[in-house]
Amino acid sequence: MSSSILENVMSFLGPQVSGALASQMGESSDTVQRGLEGGAAAMLSGLVAKSGEPGVMNQIFEMLTGPQTSGAISGLIANPVSAITGAGAASPLMDLGSKFLSLIFGTRMGAVTDAIGQYSGMGAGKAGSLLTMAAPLVLGGLSKFISSNHASPAALVGALEDEAPRLQGLLPAGFRSLLSGLPGTSVAALPEQAAKTTSKWLWPVVLLAALLLLGLWFSNRGKEPVKEGMQSTADATSSAASSAMASLGNFFKTSLPNGVELNIPEFGVENKLISFLKDDSKQVDSTTWFNFDRLTFDTGKATLQPTSQEQLNNIAEILKAYPKVNLKLGGYTDNTGDASANMALSAARAKNVMDALVAKGIDASRLESEGYGDQYPVGDNSTEEGRQANRRIALRVTQK
């Protein structure tokens, strides 16, 4: 056989991927790399636990080889950085990843997220976003293994069982009972020779798996998988997003000067920006700002959520099609809380949006960012609707 499942998966978790995601998430590359490797180790351990369930494994094999999903996975294998950073939350690739996570973790997903957040140091909120993006990378590694070995579902299960002792050798005994059906639970430890011949990168993965799974074991004792506060935040975000989408009008397709076709909403920031750039009578000034309408951040933080990627991709494509155009990005908050903290948050959010565009291929010299805090409100801060309108990122053309 060619390289192992672990080696195939790890080949998708290199510095190019972690660097791009670090820029997107506002974290250091080391933190994201730890989160990616830890997430992959947890997923593979969960998959080993499911290898004795033919129904689950058949579903996963169909994900990896079925005609409805092969295109998304092939694109990921060809260019993992572009596929992951460019995929919106509702994309086929992210949908595949979410289904994969649900199959292997089920109700334990919240505990896994907590464990990875604690281990990587990025917190559960960001860890959840990172897991969603890491799942397709793990699927890419599994698909690559299947393709290079012409593996059948039975062969995939056999390979997982063969690699189980590598992971299990350092897993806490108490956690083995949590993952029912884990193959080879009677194996006490790794043979000495196997330990000596293990690839030098494998041990960190095993250690990560051990620590993560231990955290998962403790997290599940007397604790609900999802924290009430996190669920409330998610519900509020979903409600706000639905309300915003309703005001954007119909989506339509438009072609840029370089031939790239975008699918954008009638009243969205993309259409407003394109119209401004195409109209020679519209001159650059210091007062014409356009508000982003589909950017979302973690509550009280500067971390962009994956659902923001569609609009960021569109803006990046517009800038590529109009190479002379420069932009300024402004961050704004409502007037709740400390003014200096609001100023810092608005600046960090604007900077993260700028960094995300740079990660998508836009020269940093064409962009600038600034935070304005609660200055220049566009809504009434005495109402929730007004405060929501004031929490925004806007763009202004500084050269066209």
Long-range contacts (C-beta under 8 A, 24 or more apart in sequence): 1-149, 1-159, 2-145, 2-148, 2-149, 3-145, 3-148, 4-145, 4-159, 4-163, 5-44, 5-141, 5-142, 5-145, 5-159, 5-160, 5-163, 6-44, 6-163, 6-166, 6-202, 6-205, 7-199, 8-141, 8-142, 8-144, 8-145, 8-148, 9-40, 9-44, 9-137, 9-138, 9-140, 9-141, 9-142, 10-37, 10-40, 10-141, 10-201, 10-205, 11-141, 11-144, 12-76, 12-80, 12-137, 12-138, 12-140, 12-141, 13-37, 13-40, 13-134, 13-137, 16-80, 16-81, 17-80, 17-81, 17-84, 17-137, 20-81, 20-84, 20-85, 20-359, 21-84, 21-85, 21-130, 21-133, 23-355, 23-356, 23-358, 23-359, 24-85, 24-304, 24-355, 24-356, 24-359, 25-122, 25-126, 25-129, 25-130, 25-303, 25-304, 26-302, 26-303, 26-304, 26-348, 26-352, 26-355, 27-122, 27-126, 27-303, 31-120, 31-121, 31-122, 32-120, 32-122, 32-130, 34-119, 34-120, 34-121, 34-208, 35-116, 35-119, 35-120, 35-122, 35-126, 35-127, 35-130, 35-134, 36-130, 36-134, 36-137, 37-204, 37-205, 37-208, 38-116, 38-119, 38-120, 38-208, 38-209, 38-211, 38-212, 39-116, 39-127, 39-130, 39-131, 39-134, 39-135, 39-138, 40-134, 40-137, 40-138, 40-141, 40-205, 41-167, 41-205, 41-206, 41-208, 41-209, 41-212, 42-112, 42-115, 42-116, 42-209, 42-212, 42-213, 42-216, 43-100, 43-101, 43-104, 43-134, 43-135, 43-138, 44-138, 44-160, 44-163, 44-167, 44-209, 45-167, 45-171, 45-179, 45-209, 45-212, 45-213, 46-104, 46-105, 46-112, 46-179, 47-104, 47-160, 48-160, 48-161, 48-163, 48-164, 48-167, 48-168, 48-179, 48-182, 48-183, 49-104, 49-179, 49-180, 49-181, 49-182, 50-103, 50-104, 50-181, 51-157, 51-160, 51-161, 51-164, 51-181, 51-183, 52-181, 52-183, 53-181, 54-153, 56-103, 56-104, 57-153, 57-156, 57-157, 58-153, 59-103, 60-100, 60-103, 60-142, 61-146, 61-153, 61-156, 63-96, 63-99, 63-100, 63-139, 64-139, 64-142, 64-143, 64-146, 65-143, 65-146, 69-96, 72-96, 72-136, 73-136, 73-139, 73-140, 73-143, 76-136, 76-137, 76-139, 76-140, 77-140, 77-143, 77-144, 80-137, 80-140, 83-136, 84-133, 84-136, 84-137, 85-309, 85-359, 85-360, 86-309, 86-313, 86-360, 87-133, 87-136, 87-306, 87-309, 88-306, 88-307, 88-309, 88-310, 88-313, 89-132, 89-305, 89-306, 89-307, 89-309, 90-307, 93-136, 94-132, 94-133, 94-136, 94-306, 96-135, 96-136, 96-139, 97-132, 97-133, 97-134, 97-135, 97-136, 97-139, 98-132, 98-135, 100-135, 100-136, 100-138, 100-139, 101-131, 101-132, 101-135, 107-225, 108-216, 108-220, 108-225, 109-225, 109-226, 110-224, 110-225, 110-226, 110-227, 111-215, 111-216, 111-219, 111-220, 111-223, 111-225, 112-212, 112-216, 114-215, 114-219, 115-211, 115-212, 115-213, 115-215, 115-216, 115-219, 116-212, 118-215, 119-208, 119-211, 119-212, 119-215, 124-227, 124-230, 125-230, 125-298, 125-299, 125-301, 125-303, 126-298, 126-303, 129-303, 129-305, 129-306, 132-306, 133-306, 165-190, 165-194, 166-190, 166-194, 166-198, 166-202, 166-206, 167-206, 167-209, 169-195, 169-206, 170-206, 170-207, 170-209, 170-210, 171-209, 171-210, 171-213, 172-210, 172-213, 172-214, 172-217, 174-217, 175-213, 175-214, 175-216, 175-217, 178-216, 178-217, 178-220, 179-213, 233-299, 237-296, 237-299, 237-305, 240-388, 241-294, 241-296, 241-307, 244-293, 244-294, 245-294, 247-293, 248-293, 248-294, 256-317, 256-318, 256-321, 256-322, 257-321, 257-322, 258-320, 258-321, 260-317, 260-320, 260-321, 262-314, 262-317, 262-318, 264-314, 265-293, 267-293, 268-293, 268-294, 268-311, 269-293, 269-311, 269-315, 269-395, 270-311, 270-314, 270-315, 270-318, 273-315, 273-318, 273-395, 273-397, 274-318, 276-397, 276-400, 277-318, 277-322, 277-325, 277-397, 277-400, 284-397, 284-398, 284-399, 284-400, 286-396, 288-396, 288-397, 289-330, 289-394, 289-395, 289-396, 290-394, 290-395, 290-396, 291-378, 291-392, 291-393, 291-394, 292-353, 292-392, 292-393, 292-394, 292-395, 295-353, 295-393, 297-349, 300-345, 301-345, 302-345, 302-348, 302-349, 302-351, 302-352, 303-352, 304-352, 304-353, 304-356, 308-356, 312-353, 312-356, 312-357, 312-360, 313-360, 315-357, 315-395, 316-357, 316-360, 316-361, 316-362, 319-357, 319-362, 319-366, 320-361, 320-362, 322-400, 324-399, 324-400, 325-366, 325-397, 325-399, 325-400, 326-366, 326-367, 326-368, 326-397, 326-398, 326-399, 327-366, 327-367, 327-368, 327-395, 327-396, 327-397, 327-398, 328-367, 328-368, 328-369, 328-370, 328-395, 328-396, 328-398, 329-353, 329-354, 329-367, 329-368, 329-369, 329-370, 329-393, 329-394, 329-395, 330-369, 330-370, 330-371, 330-372, 330-393, 330-394, 330-395, 330-396, 331-369, 331-370, 331-371, 331-372, 331-392, 331-393, 332-371, 332-372, 332-373, 332-374, 332-375, 332-376, 332-377, 332-390, 332-391, 332-392, 332-393, 332-394, 333-373, 333-374, 333-390, 333-391, 334-374, 334-377, 334-381, 334-386, 334-387, 334-388, 334-390, 334-391, 335-374, 335-377, 335-381, 335-387, 335-390, 336-381, 336-387, 339-373, 339-374, 340-373, 342-373, 342-374, 343-371, 343-372, 343-373, 344-371, 345-371, 345-373, 346-371, 346-372, 346-373, 347-371, 349-393, 350-393, 353-393, 368-398
